[in-house]
Amino acid sequence: MDETAATSHPRDLRAFAEVTRKIAHDFAGVFTIILTNLEFVESDLPEVPPTLREDLSEVKRAAQRGKDLVTQLSTMSRQASS
């Protein structure tokens, strides 16, 4: 590896980490909105049919998994940029 590539690699990695962190932040907001609205639906519809309740639970689990993944990406990007 030449000297120019060696010096630009850490800078490129920090830039990539920063972009990843910003995207993760945006997705965290999206997942928060989804999860909050699911809670509203569940509380506003106490007589939800069982099949719909199962579907809502599945969506909620998927959104929570997405939010957890975004948290991991955000953490890794912070570590990579420091």
C-alpha positions in Angstrom: 0.0 0.0 0.0 1.4 3.4 -0.9 1.6 6.3 1.5 -1.3 8.2 0.1 -3.6 5.2 0.4 -2.4 4.6 4.0 -3.2 8.1 5.1 -6.5 8.4 3.3 -7.9 5.1 4.7 -8.5 6.3 8.3 -10.1 9.5 6.9 -12.3 7.4 4.6 -13.3 5.1 7.5 -14.2 8.1 9.7 -16.3 9.6 6.9 -18.0 6.3 6.3 -18.7 6.0 10.1 -20.1 9.5 10.2 -22.5 8.8 7.3 -23.5 5.5 8.9 -24.2 7.3 12.2 -26.4 9.9 10.5 -28.4 7.2 8.6 -28.8 5.2 11.8 -30.1 8.3 13.6 -32.7 8.8 10.9 -33.8 5.2 10.9 -34.0 5.3 14.7 -36.5 8.1 14.4 -38.6 6.1 11.9 -38.7 3.0 14.1 -39.7 5.2 17.1 -42.6 6.6 15.1 -43.7 3.1 14.0 -43.5 1.7 17.5 -45.3 4.7 19.1 -48.1 4.4 16.5 -48.4 0.7 17.1 -48.9 1.4 20.8 -51.6 4.0 20.0 -53.4 1.4 17.8 -53.2 -1.2 20.5 -54.5 1.1 23.2 -57.2 2.6 21.0 -58.5 -0.7 19.8 -59.0 -2.9 22.9 -61.4 -5.2 21.0 -58.9 -6.1 18.2 -59.5 -9.4 16.6 -56.9 -12.0 17.6 -55.5 -12.3 14.1 -55.0 -8.6 13.8 -53.4 -8.5 17.3 -51.0 -11.2 16.1 -50.1 -9.2 13.0 -49.6 -6.0 15.1 -47.3 -8.0 17.4 -45.3 -9.2 14.5 -44.9 -5.7 13.1 -43.9 -4.5 16.6 -41.3 -7.2 17.0 -39.9 -6.4 13.5 -39.7 -2.7 14.3 -38.0 -3.4 17.6 -35.4 -5.6 15.9 -34.8 -2.8 13.4 -34.4 -0.3 16.1 -32.0 -2.6 18.0 -30.0 -3.1 14.8 -29.8 0.7 14.3 -28.6 1.1 17.8 -25.8 -1.4 17.1 -24.8 0.4 13.9 -24.8 3.8 15.7 -22.6 2.4 18.4 -20.2 0.8 16.0 -20.0 4.0 13.9 -19.2 6.1 17.0 -16.4 3.7 17.9 -15.0 3.7 14.4 -15.0 7.5 14.2 -13.1 8.1 17.4 
